[in-house]
Amino acid sequence: MQERINYSKQLEVRASYDVIVAGSGPAGICAAVAAAREGAKVALVERYGVVGGNLTAGYVGPILGMVGRGTMRDELVELLGVPENDMIGETGRAHDFEMAKIRLAQFVSHPNIDVYLQTTVTDVVKEGSAVRGLVVTSGEGAFALLGGVTVDATGDGLVSYLAGAQTEKGRDDGLMQPVTLEFTIAGVDENRGVICIGDVDDVKLGDERFLDYCKRLSLAGELPERLAAVRLHPTTHSGERQVNTTQVNGVDMTRVDHIFRADLELREQICTLMDFFHKHLPGYENCRLISSGTTTGVRETRRVIGDYVITAEEMAAGCRFDDVIVHRAEFIVDIHNPAGSGQAEDHIQYCDPYDLPYRCFTPKGVENLYTAGRCISGTHRAHASYRVMSICMAMGEAVGTAAAMCAECGCTPRELDVKKLQNRLTNKGIELYG
Ligand SMILES: Cc1cc2nc3c(=O)[nH]c(=O)nc-3n(C[C@H](O)[C@H](O)[C@H](O)COP(=O)(O)OP(=O)(O)OC[C@H]3O[C@@H](n4cnc5c(N)ncnc54)[C@H](O)[C@@H]3O)c2cc1C
């Protein structure tokens, strides 16, 4: 078989924008709306038929982590209808994914935003080291969108990778955090059905710690070992649980030959877990599967190396930066074991509320491009903290505001006066200092 072919094609330029946002996850929707509210003309490009990324298609909840006051994160938490105390307190309540699909579509429905759903970014338009737009493919075929500044909010850092930016994956041996398919069950007896919000949860089943009970049953062969961390989040509906437990290791979700194998295995694990619930979990005897993510949940792929690479050690110490654009980000270093079950580290690393600097969002060696969300510039351990959705939302808002300001003053992200950006953010009521 011939190994390579030459391929060239003239493409229609469909439209030009001040800002193009690739990917509509927590980071992308906030970037697009923030830029639009600043008056920029924005394209938001999403490969799925729904906006929200992991917030909707990925069935991921609750919205974890914290950031300083006044960001779009607060607006979205309210929009999705989860009481603030339930999000981060003892209960870790997941939002309603079906309502989120509607609410987030309304959120991005702004006169300055053209939303391209079911449209996949396939390449970048480049001029020297500068990104000038994207090549996208939809049901109409391929066309180009040109833009002043592009925001890579694809989670996978795909735009940056296509633009030739330096990227890294996983830890030193290349292994990444496992993939998971979350699902929702109904019919749980609330008087007896346990809630377990994570590996740090000491909830008891009778006299025994629930997670120890799961481990014991896994040793007895009733539950595969790697499924023994059974996380059962309540949702906004009584009798429901959001189950974050399936996992497949050794998968690289940027590789097309890994995707179906992982998806099949994860869906089969749902059946194993349902059997476990019915046979071994008090209050869960009559529960039923009602829905699952339309796409596999991907915790980790590419990290785009930027002008600064933040580390978990800095974050743990509550780092501050002169060019802060996300303030008081807070979450543990949560590394789901890339090589097995449970956590990768034997102790939980807590972080003092930390800052993210502007330089983590500008990919080294590439102009006119920002990253936002889980693909920003940090180490494997750092990523394990800032990847949660509250922090990704605040990143998106800061970068979307910056991108609009670049359009306003006709400058590139590297030329933008960060002080002016900080003033713009604080004028909106966003806490950046202190
Ligand atoms: C199983 C699992 C459980 C998690 N649990 C929690 C939790 O409980 N709480 C929490 O806060 N966080 C949790 N996280 C982390 C969090 O969900 C993600 O890190 C976060 O959603 C990242 O946001 P993002 O906007 O960067 O990317 P994503 O949410 O992944 O969104 C990226 C978007 O870009 C789109 N896209 C990608 N490529 C293209 C392309 N070529 N063209 C067009 N569009 C494209 C995708 O379709 C997607 O909509 C979990 C993650 C996983 C996988």
The ligand as a Gaussian input file, in Angstrom:
#p B3LYP/6-31G(d) Opt

LIG

0 1
 C      -14.148000      10.961000      34.061000
 C      -13.834000      12.349000      34.467000
 C      -14.298000      12.796000      35.680000
 C      -14.049000      14.113000      36.055000
 N      -14.607000      14.558000      37.199000
 C      -14.637000      15.884000      37.425000
 C      -15.460000      16.408000      38.433000
 O      -16.149000      15.681000      39.149000
 N      -15.484000      17.760000      38.589000
 C      -14.740000      18.602000      37.803000
 O      -14.817000      19.812000      38.002000
 N      -13.938000      18.124000      36.838000
 C      -13.895000      16.788000      36.602000
 N      -13.144000      16.285000      35.568000
 C      -12.254000      17.187000      34.804000
 C      -12.985000      18.094000      33.824000
 O      -14.179000      17.539000      33.379000
 C      -12.119000      18.441000      32.601000
 O      -10.777000      18.561000      32.901000
 C      -12.668000      19.752000      32.003000
 O      -13.946000      19.491000      31.466000
 C      -11.752000      20.317000      30.956000
 O      -12.410000      21.391000      30.335000
 P      -11.996000      21.840000      28.879000
 O      -12.921000      22.934000      28.502000
 O      -10.543000      22.069000      28.848000
 O      -12.213000      20.533000      27.973000
 P      -13.482000      19.620000      27.636000
 O      -14.509000      19.644000      28.689000
 O      -12.888000      18.287000      27.296000
 O      -14.058000      20.287000      26.318000
 C      -13.335000      20.299000      25.110000
 C      -14.300000      20.509000      23.977000
 O      -13.560000      20.650000      22.766000
 C      -14.210000      19.908000      21.746000
 N      -13.238000      19.531000      20.720000
 C      -12.145000      18.760000      20.854000
 N      -11.526000      18.594000      19.682000
 C      -12.245000      19.299000      18.778000
 C      -12.103000      19.507000      17.390000
 N      -11.108000      18.958000      16.679000
 N      -13.012000      20.281000      16.759000
 C      -14.054000      20.854000      17.452000
 N      -14.229000      20.658000      18.775000
 C      -13.333000      19.905000      19.429000
 C      -14.746000      18.689000      22.486000
 O      -15.746000      18.029000      21.740000
 C      -15.239000      19.308000      23.784000
 O      -16.568000      19.751000      23.698000
 C      -13.317000      14.963000      35.192000
 C      -12.831000      14.501000      33.976000
 C      -13.106000      13.199000      33.604000
 C      -12.642000      12.726000      32.282000

